[in-house]
Amino acid sequence: MRTQVAIVGAGPAGLLLGQLLHRHGIDNIILERQTAEHVLGRIRAGVIEQVTIDLLDTAGVGTRMHQDGLVHDGVQICVDGVRHRISFKELTGKTVMVYGQTEITKDLMDGRMAVGAPTVYAAYDVSVHDIFGDRPRVTYRADGKSHEIDCDFIAGCDGFHGICRKSVPPRAIAAHERVYPLGWLGVLADTPPVSEELIYVRHDLGFALCSMRSPTRSRYYIQCSLVEDIDSWPDERFWDELKPRLDDEARERLVTGPSIEKSIAPLRSFVAEPMRFGRLFLAGDAAHIVPPTGAKGLNLAASDVRYLSQALIEHYAEKSAASLDHYSDRALARVWKAERFSWWMTMTLHRISENPFDLKLQLAELDYLFRSKAAATAFAENYVGLPY
């Protein structure tokens, strides 16, 4: 089998890259080790930047997003029972949109199916070969048979635990990591949100986040220990832990109900450098992880795809390798800024240390944010997405 670009991973990064390349006449095949149903069953974040919205429109899959997505002009931060609003629209002229990653994945899957572009699900034992040569290959097993794809380039969009980054010689890659001593316990419920905008909560009991997926579906998180057992968290216990962290108005508006999904996510910052190895390019979670506090994970994946798709389009249209050669540097420059912002939000809003000095610094940071237009503008610029 022969294609121009072999894409490993059918998450949002791989699907978006495949769609953009197809629209420019570049052949590609996507391999995914899970079934399509499993991919669609993943519950992920849903705050997307304007540049991500624009990219989904360019890929031709934005119709349902514009119909169902919730545009947010700002965000609210609650500190010890008092809410403060930061207006993105007033400070930057930009907004964000709440539209679930599951919905984005479905739109991309439907878009790929509509144009007949090939995706192989349940592709097992995927391996990449000869990435530093002129003829890279990808092998895999599907339907009980072995297969091989010859290609020009390989895009590793297969996530943190995928095979692509693991296939790189250890001496060729540097990994930078910070593991936080906490996690997020998240609950999805078919109940109306407590607010029209997200509320980030800094409280002595620990962090909380009030989010939503739609006007009738809410997503709530509370800070928890990494050693927690999800089975020890019945719904009633979660609501009892969330309520005292909220301000009076949010607590009054909170509608509890049975959870339709519940999970614990550890918080980690991770960056692999570089993001190119010969003819293998990493994108999305295969190259970097951010804590969910800054809502950057999906947006960074889209950022990588923007750089990589443009570089591949330039390569085939103009026979130029310039953008491919600069892909890693351009992508990482944006990655590290997003890592900084996500780290800052995580350290400022969570109860990580019991040292009174550290707690006072958190409050000083937040007080400065609320009182300084310059600080609020910097926050807003980072949250809505820095320019390319």
Secondary structure, DSSP 8 states (H G I E B T S, - for coil): -B-SEEEE--SHHHHHHHHHHHHTT--EEEE-SS-HHHHHT-----EEEHHHHHHHHHTT--HHHHHH-EEESEEEEEETTEEEEEEHHHHHS--EEE--HHHHHHHHHHHHHHHT--EE-S-EEEEEE-TTSSS-EEEEEETTEEEEEE-SEEEE-S-TTSHHHHTS-GGG-EEEEEEEEEEEEEEEESS--SSSS-EEEE-TT--EEEEEEETTEEEEEEEE-TT--GGG--HHHHHHHHGGGS-HHHHHH-----EEEEEEEEEEEEEEE-SEETTEEE-GGGTEE--GGGS-HHHHHHHHHHHHHHHHHHHHHH---HHHHHHHHHHHHHHHHHHHHHHHHHHHHS-----HHHHHHHHHHHHHHHH-HHHHHHHHHHHH----
